[in-house]
Amino acid sequence: MATMGKYCKAYSLKKLREFSQWIEYAENTRKENKSVEGKSVEINRELTDDDFLYLQENYVVTDGIFKDENIIFDNVTPEWKEFCHKTLVFEIPVYEPVKVQASTNQNKSDY
């Protein structure tokens, strides 16, 4: 079963390809249905600079929102992380817990 991470952000492939050590696993792209000689077949989609991929919280790049499927790039190095922070301005948000308090004026009979 696919795993959804807590955070990912979409980037154009053109921007991701600016990383000097970019290596693309094109064989892991999502499948598309195409009609070939009247038959429906599944093939890997072809990536172009205009496509968007997802940079996951673990710095892996995927072709989809799940962090463990369709992995296109997984060479997570200090240089890659620096590229993500400086060039892509990728930051994982820190969410503060929200405390909800009941109103002191609420009447218990309202429940």
Summary of the structure (lengths in Angstrom):
residues: 111
radius of gyration: 20.7
end to end distance: 39.9
largest distance: 71.6
contacts: 231
relative contact order: 0.23
helix: 17%
strand: 26%
